[in-house]
Amino acid sequence: MSNKLTIELDNSNNKNTVLTTPIYRYKGQVASINGKLVQTKLSKFGTTELTIPPGINKVVITYQYTKLAIASRYLSIVTLILFLLYRFTFSKQKQPRREVQHSH
């Protein structure tokens, strides 16, 4: 699954036009028109809306993890590792010793 959508379109109007895409808008979304970063808006459908200038345009919408999402991922991994270390360290210490009986 790709995190990039490219649309090429011709806005034949002589004025800016609002384009409502079928792409849901999420935090971390980055959009550009003809290589220039642009702001996106949330449409009433929850999808991405952009203002397209007149003429032929190349729209690129991508997603990047937010800093919070990246930090959360690393925190989850560290927590899992610490939990596993704790679990295996203390589970071995609490096991009762077996006494070996020697038969004479």
C-alpha positions in Angstrom: 0.0 0.0 0.0 1.5 3.3 -1.1 1.4 6.5 1.0 1.5 8.7 -2.0 -1.2 9.8 -4.4 -0.5 11.7 -7.6 -3.3 13.4 -9.7 -2.8 15.3 -12.9 -5.7 17.5 -13.9 -6.6 20.4 -16.1 -8.5 23.2 -14.4 -10.0 24.9 -17.4 -11.7 27.6 -15.4 -10.0 30.9 -15.4 -10.1 31.0 -11.6 -9.1 28.9 -8.6 -11.3 25.8 -8.1 -11.8 23.7 -5.0 -11.0 20.0 -5.5 -12.5 17.5 -3.1 -10.5 14.3 -3.2 -11.6 10.8 -2.1 -8.6 10.7 0.2 -9.3 10.9 4.0 -7.5 13.7 5.7 -5.2 12.7 8.6 -2.6 14.4 10.6 0.8 14.1 8.9 -0.7 14.7 5.5 1.4 16.8 3.1 0.1 18.1 -0.2 1.8 19.9 -3.1 0.6 21.4 -6.3 3.2 21.7 -9.1 5.9 21.1 -6.5 4.8 23.8 -4.1 3.5 22.9 -0.7 -0.1 23.9 -0.1 -2.5 23.8 2.8 -5.3 21.2 2.7 -8.7 21.5 4.3 -11.1 19.0 5.7 -14.2 18.6 3.5 -17.6 18.0 4.9 -17.1 14.3 4.0 -13.9 14.0 6.1 -11.7 14.0 2.9 -9.0 16.2 1.7 -9.9 19.5 -0.1 -7.5 21.6 -2.0 -7.7 24.9 -4.0 -6.4 24.3 -7.5 -5.2 27.2 -9.7 -6.2 27.5 -13.4 -4.3 25.4 -15.9 -2.7 21.9 -15.9 -1.7 20.9 -12.4 0.1 18.0 -10.7 -1.3 17.3 -7.2 0.7 15.1 -4.9 -0.6 14.0 -1.5 1.6 12.0 0.9 1.5 11.0 4.5 4.3 11.2 7.0 4.3 10.0 10.6 3.8 12.8 13.1 6.5 13.3 15.7 4.0 12.1 18.3 3.3 8.9 16.4 7.1 8.2 16.0 7.7 8.8 19.7 4.8 6.6 20.6 6.1 3.8 18.5 9.5 3.9 20.1 8.0 4.1 23.6 5.9 1.0 22.8 9.0 -0.9 21.7 11.0 0.1 24.8 8.1 -0.8 27.1 7.7 -4.2 25.5 11.4 -4.9 25.9 11.4 -3.9 29.5 8.3 -6.0 30.2 9.9 -9.0 28.6 13.1 -8.6 30.6 11.2 -8.1 33.8 9.0 -11.2 33.1 11.8 -13.5 32.3 14.1 -12.2 35.0 11.6 -12.6 37.9 9.9 -15.8 36.6 13.3 -17.6 36.8 14.0 -16.3 40.3 10.7 -17.4 41.8 10.8 -21.0 40.6 11.5 -23.3 43.6 14.6 -25.3 43.6 14.3 -29.0 43.1 16.2 -31.1 45.5 18.0 -34.0 43.9 17.5 -37.2 45.8 20.4 -39.7 45.6 19.6 -43.3 45.9 22.1 -45.4 47.8 
